[in-house]
Amino acid sequence: MTVAQQKVTGRAPVPRASVLDTAKVGAVVFAPALARGVLARRPRIVALAERMDADRKAGRLLRRLRARHGPGPLRLSIPGRSFALVLTPEHVARVLTGPEFAAANREKRSALAHFQPHGVLASTGADRADRRRFNERVLDTPHEIHTGIAEPVAAKVHQEATELLGRVETTGTLEWEEFRRVWWRVIRRVVLGDAARDDHEVSDLLTRLRMNANWGFAHPRRDRLRHRFEERLHTHLARAEPGSLAGVMARTPVTARTDPEQQVPQWLFAFEPAGMAAFRALALLAAHPGEAVRARAEIGDLAVPQDLPYLRACVLESVRLWPTTMAILRDTTEETEWDGRTLPAGTGLLIHTPSLQRDEEYLTFADAFAPETWRDGTAEAHWSAIPFSAGPAECPGRNLVLLTTSLFLGALLHHHDFRLASGQPLAEGRPVPRTLSPFRLRFDVRPATADVPDAAASA
């Protein structure tokens, strides 16, 4: 079976799960993800999922279903909707690269309509192609270091991290809420400009809209709330402040299809869980002091843009271990064949990333902290490791997110040691837990006992 797709008729359908197994998938896979919040996390439910080891249970169930029914896809018995689970990396590759699988899935469009109805993720056809081009131009998708705003991004990150460390040195601790406040300042400055640094309202309005969007079809749209958010967003974008994505937007060509301001909520939204990934990466490095020393050794002058490949790898590994996007959705646009069996057009397909990226049958490092696998090509050779999705719809902001998070982590780690003081235990040599709430993590922070010379000075 290749990733190429064939249209066929008159074949047997793919296996279908029983009503009982479908109910189990609903209870063990869908319900915990929906309860935690697909687009905006609910901290108490995340903590409950951590205590219940929810992601391990989901992975165990999906592997049992694969053993019983074969590689899939496995169609679920859901009244009124053709829906199937993607169970193997080979099929993941096909779904994420094939033109007959629409990224603007029905459930995804219903959720995104709450706060970005014309965003690229909710778009199809010529609209999607135009908006994707615009996103890639503004976000400078191909380059690890943004060619337009890398210097101001590095300066903003360094300033905010330095201010955070000043407070942390007084208290000796770092908790999620303090990290989150500073991270949102970074987001607003990078995306909207320095004048938006302290505009907490624009972030809070977006969070409220995302909380509503968690429920998709089931929650009424709050158009007045969305218009308030869009008006406030427009005020910042209209300044087109140099050194920000807003400034890059103002110089980027658009067409009648682009709707440029509708693309911005996705950038703000995607940057927030990147902060969770960075905070979890900090926890991993705190539990693996040898890796922390290695990360510190590559750090140079953080006030200027630089590639920090090991810290980038640590963030990638954090997102592999604990995906910020718990489900990747697609819809089939035509009847599709799977090893001689068929799925009808209009079938929804779900890739459960917490299970995929911890699948012991395909990844020897499934439950290990293995940042080196992102340096030597091992991880990227697997369709089981797709922290920013993959294929034509891969996150266009991947490189900008990795630049920003690695610089921020570098600033924190450069002259400080972090030790986990609370939260899910992590320890070198032990399997990494399947679920980790960033909201419960707290670090004891102290000056590094033996600073590593700057990479620039030792080169």
N, C-alpha and C positions, 0 to 999 in steps of 0.2 A: 504494500500500500504506500503510495507516494502522497506528497502534499497536494498534488494536482487533483482536482475534483472532477468527477464524471456525473453527468445527469442521466438518470436511468428511470425506467418504469417497470412495473410488474414484478418487483422483487419483494422478498419477505421483509417485514419491518424489523428495526433493531429491537433487542430485548426490552421488555417492559417490566419495571418493578411492580411487585404486588401492591395492593392497597396498604397492607401492613408495613412493607418496606418503605413505601412512599411516606407513610406517617412517621416512621422512624427518621427518615431524612429530614422531614419537616421539623421534628422535635430536636434532633441532635445536630443538624447542619444549619438549616435556615433560621430557626428561632433564635439560637444564641447570637448569630450574626446580626439579625434584625434588631434584637433587643439591645445589643451593644451600640448600635447606630452605624449604619453603613457610610453615611456622609458626615456625621458629627458624633463623636463618641460620648457615651454616658458613663462617667467615671464609676459610679456605684455598680453598674451592671458589668463593666469591665473587670472590676475587682471580684465580683461574683463568678464570672467566667474563669478568672485566674484560679480561684479556690476550687472550682469544680473541674479544672483541667479540661475545659470545654473543647479546645482545639485538638487535643489528643484523642478524645472520644469521637470527634467528627472524622478524623483521619482513619481511626480504626474501623468505623462503620463503612466508610467509602472503600477501603481495601477489602473488607469482607464482601461487599457487593461486587467488586471487580472480580474477586476469586470465584464468586458464584455465577455471575452472568457473563464473564468475559470482559474484554477491553472496552466495550461500550461503543458509542455512548449508550447510556442507560436511560430509557424514557421513563418518566414518572407518571403515575396515575393521578393526574390533576384534572378535574372537570373544567372544561372550557378553555384550556390552554395546553398546547403541545410543548412540553418542556423536558429537557434531558440533561444529564450530568456528563461532563467530559472527564474521563477517568485515567487517561494515560498521557505521558508527555508527547508521544507521536501524534495523538489527536489534538493536543494543545497546539502543536506547531501548525497543524493544518487549519485549525479554527482561527488562529491569530494571523495567518498569512493569506488565506484563501479569499478571493473577491466575493465569493458567494455567502460570506458570513458578515452581516452588517454590524458594525460597532455601535450604531445608534439603536440599541435594543429597546423594545417597547417599555420594559420596566425602568430602564435607565432614563429614557426621555421623560417619563412621568415624574421621576424624582428631580431631574435637572430643570424641569419647567418651573419649579418653585423659585429658582434664583438665577438661572442662565438659559432661558428657553432657546436662544439663538447662539449658544456656545458651540464650539466645534464638536464636542462630544455628543451633542444632541442633534447634529446636522447630518444630512444625507446628500448624495449626489454632488452636483456642482457647487452647492453651498458649502459642503464639507471640504471639498478640495480647495476652495478659495480660502476658507477660514484656517485650514491646516497650514497652507502656505504662509498666511499672515502670522500665525503663531510661531512657526519655525523661524521666520525672519526676525521677529521681535526677540524671541528667546535665544536666538543664535544656536539652534539645536545641534549642528554638527560639531561645535567647538567646546572643548573641555573648559576653556577659559573664555568667557564672553568677550568678543572683540570690541564691543561698544562701551560696556559699563563695568568691566572687571575692576578697574582701579577704584572708582567710587564704591563699588560693592565691598571690596576689601577694606576700605577705610571705614565704612559704616559698620561692618561686622566687628572690626577691631575696636572701634569706639564703644559699641554697645557691650561687647564682651569685657572690656576693661572696666566699664562702669559696674557691670554685674560682679566682677571679681572684687572690686572695692568694697561692695556690701558684704559679699561672702567672706572676705577676710575678717570682717568685724564679727560676724556671727559664727563662723567656722562650719556652716552647713549650707547646702543647696537643696531646695525642694522644687517639685514640678511647677507650682504656681509662680514662683519667682522666675524660674527659667522661661516659662510660657509668656509672662509679661514682656520680658526682654526680647524673646524670639518674635513676638508680634510687632514690636518696634522695628526690628530688622526687616520683617516682611513688608511693613508699610513703607519704610524708607526705600527699600529696593524696588518695590513695585510702583508706588505712588509718588515718592519723593520725600525729602526731609521734612517738609511742611506737614506731612501726614503722620509724623512720628508719634504724636500723642493723641491722635484721633481714635480713641478706643471705640467710639460709637460706630464707626464704619465697620470695624471688626465684629462688634457685638451684634449689629444688624445682620451681618452675613451669617454669623453663628446661629441666630434665631431662625433664619430662612433655611439653613442646612438642617437644623433640628426638625423643622416641618418636613423637609424633603426626605428625611429618613423613612417616612411612611409612604412616599410616592403617591399612588392613586388614592390611598386611604385618608389622606389629610387634605382638607380644602386649601386652596392657594390663597395666600395673603397678599393680594396685589398692592394694597396700600403700603404694606411693610416693604415689599420689593421696590416700590417707587421711591420710598424714603431712602433706601439703600442706594438706588441708582442715582438719585440726585446728589447724595453726598459723594459718591464715587466720581460723578462727573465733575464736581468742584475740584477735586484733586487732579483728575486727568486733564482738565482744561489748562492747568498751569504748564503741562508738558515739561516738568522740571528736568533739567539736564542731570545726567548721572543716574536716572531711574528708568524703569521700563516704560513709564508714561512718556518720558522724553524720546525714547526709541520709537514708540508707537507713532508719535507725531511726525516722524521722518519716514515712516514705512508706508509705501503705496497701498491704497485700498481700492475696492470696487464697490459697486452697489450691493453686492452680496455679503461683504465682509462683516458689517456690524461690529466695528472694532471694540467698542466699550463692552459689548456682551462677552468678549473673550476674557476680560480681566477678572471676573469673579472666580474663574477656574484657577487662575494663577494664585490668587489669594488663598483660595480653598486648598489647593495642593501643597502650598508652602507650609500650612499649619501642621499636618501630620508629618512633614519632614522634620519638624522640631521634635516630635515624639520619637522618630527614628534616631535623631542625634542624641536624645537623652538616653534612649536604650543603648545606643552604641557606647555612651559614656559609662553606663553600668557594666557592659561587657568588658571594657578596658579596665575598669576598676577591679573586676574580678580576675583579670588576666594581666598582671603587672608586667610580664615580659613583653606582651604586645603593646602595652602603654609606653614602655621605654622605646620600642621600635617606632611607634607613632611619633613620639616626641623628637626622635633623632632626625626626622625629615623636615622639621619646622624651621623656616627661615624668618625673615622680616615680615610679620603678618600684617603690617600696614600696607603692603603692596600685594597685588595678586600673584598667586603661585600655585602650582600643581602640587597637591599633597596626596599622592597615589595610595599610600597605605591608609590614611584616614578616609579617603573616598571608599576604599575597599571595606573598611569597618562599617561605614554607613550602608553600603550595599548589603553587607552581611546582616546588619540589623534588620533591614527591610525583608531580606529573605527569611530570617528566623521568625519575624513578627510582621507580616505584611500589613501595610497601611491601607491597602485595598483588599478587602477580604473575599471579594467575588469579582471575576471578570465575566461580563455578559456579552453574548452575541445572539443575533437572530439569523436563521437560514433564510436566504432570499429565493431559494429554489429547492426542489427535492434533491436530497443528497444521498450518496451511497457510502456505506461503511462496511468494508469487507463483504460485499454482496448483499447487505441489508440496507434498508432505506429509512430516512427521516423525511417527513413532509416539509414543504416550504412553510415558513412562518414559525418554525420551532425555536423556542428559546433555549440557549445553551449556557450552562454555568460551569465555570472553572473555579473550584474552591481553593484559593491560593494557600491558606494555612496548611492544607493537606498536601497539595502539590509540592510545595517547597520544603516539606519535611518527609517526603516519601522515601522510607528506608529501602524500598525495593529498587529505587533508581539512583539514590544519592548515598554514597558511603559516608558523607559528612553531614547527614540530615540533621542530627541533633548536636552538632559541634559548632563552636565559634571558629570559623575557618576563613579569615579574611584573605589569606594567601591564595585561595582558590579564585579570587577575582583578579589577582595579579598574574597568575600563570595561565589563565584561559580555561581552567577546569570548570568553573561555575558556568561561564557563558557558553560552554559547549553543551549544556543541558537545557532542555526545554522545561525542566523541573525548577529552574532557578530564573525567574522573570520578575525581579522586584519592581521594575517600572513598566511592566507588560512587555510586549514585543511585537514585531511586525509593523505594518503601516500605521497602526494606531498607538505605537509606543509613545510614552509620555514625552512631548516635545521639550519639556522643561527639565529633563533628567540631568543634563550637564550643569545647568545653572543651580539646581537644587544641590547637587553634589559639591559644586564649588562653594556655595554659601555654607552648607553644613560642615564641610571639612575645615574651612577657615575658622568657623565659630568654635568647633571642637579643638582645633589647633591652638586658638587663643586661650581656651580654658586650661588645656593640658600643658602648655609651654613651660610654666614655672610652678605648677600645682599638682599635688597628688590627690586623687579622689578615692574614697573608700565607701562602699555601700554600708549605710547605717540602718536602713529599713527597706521593706519591699521583699519581693520574691527572692529567695537566696540564689545566688549565682556563685559557682566555684570552678576553678580551673580543674580540668580532668573529669568533671561530672557532666552528664547530658544537660544541654540547655533546655529550660522549661518551655513547653509549647505555647503557653500564654504568659505574658508579662505586662502588668499594668504599669504604665509610666507614671500614673497619678500617685502611686504609693511609694515611689522611689525617693529616698533621701540620702544625700552624700555627706560624709564628713570631709572637709577640705582643709588642706594645710600646704604650706610651701613645699615644693619638691625637695627631697633630701639631697639629691645629686642631680642638678640640672645638666642636661645634655647640651653641648655646644650647638649654637645655631648651625643649621645645615649649610647656610651660605658661608659662614665663617670657616667651616671645616672642609669645604669642597676643595 
